[in-house]
């Protein structure tokens, strides 16, 4: 298994440009999520999905869109990039086990995004 | 809302010595889980150890162990026989039972010196 994969690893955008960060997992996990990591802030949840067709907002959703058309893929879209979105982005996945023992979240390698 | 606090932004330890990283959390829930993640310079997030709140026994994983004090809402990580490869950022994280939304602390940068 490849686990959780993310592309690209690095990206530089100009203010106002749009792009999609890709995330895929081959572990048949139902739950997927996106976090951003900023210096001194730890990781903060942007959006998450508990299954295909179901998404919800996390702590810092503004400026980002997501969709979940398949179990494997969970892309994160920036419609109009802003310098405040300069960050490292992590995708994670785990089994959706609401009401039962929480399983471990597996993280992708991250995407470093710079918005000029 | 749940919060996680790591009060030590940076720490250092000599190789082969023991170091303890602190973490406190705030929640009104009784069913939850706590984690320590390691992030080396490669940026990969690696699970170090997890603790279920309903278990009184402290979790251990080889050289890594936790001191879980539920009443005090404290969850410290002890690294024994520190190795150079332990140099990394360490994040404490919390998740409420039935939810997958991890809440992270701001991290502690640990440096192991030769």
Boltz contact constraints between the chains, C-beta under 6 A:
constraints:
  - contact:
      token1: [A, 31]
      token2: [B, 100]
      max_distance: 6.0
  - contact:
      token1: [A, 40]
      token2: [B, 106]
      max_distance: 6.0
  - contact:
      token1: [A, 42]
      token2: [B, 104]
      max_distance: 6.0
  - contact:
      token1: [A, 42]
      token2: [B, 105]
      max_distance: 6.0
  - contact:
      token1: [A, 42]
      token2: [B, 106]
      max_distance: 6.0
  - contact:
      token1: [A, 42]
      token2: [B, 107]
      max_distance: 6.0
  - contact:
      token1: [A, 43]
      token2: [B, 104]
      max_distance: 6.0
  - contact:
      token1: [A, 45]
      token2: [B, 101]
      max_distance: 6.0
  - contact:
      token1: [A, 94]
      token2: [B, 100]
      max_distance: 6.0
  - contact:
      token1: [A, 98]
      token2: [B, 98]
      max_distance: 6.0
  - contact:
      token1: [A, 99]
      token2: [B, 98]
      max_distance: 6.0
  - contact:
      token1: [A, 102]
      token2: [B, 33]
      max_distance: 6.0
  - contact:
      token1: [A, 102]
      token2: [B, 95]
      max_distance: 6.0
  - contact:
      token1: [A, 104]
      token2: [B, 47]
      max_distance: 6.0
  - contact:
      token1: [A, 107]
      token2: [B, 45]
      max_distance: 6.0
  - contact:
      token1: [A, 109]
      token2: [B, 44]
      max_distance: 6.0
  - contact:
      token1: [A, 110]
      token2: [B, 43]
      max_distance: 6.0
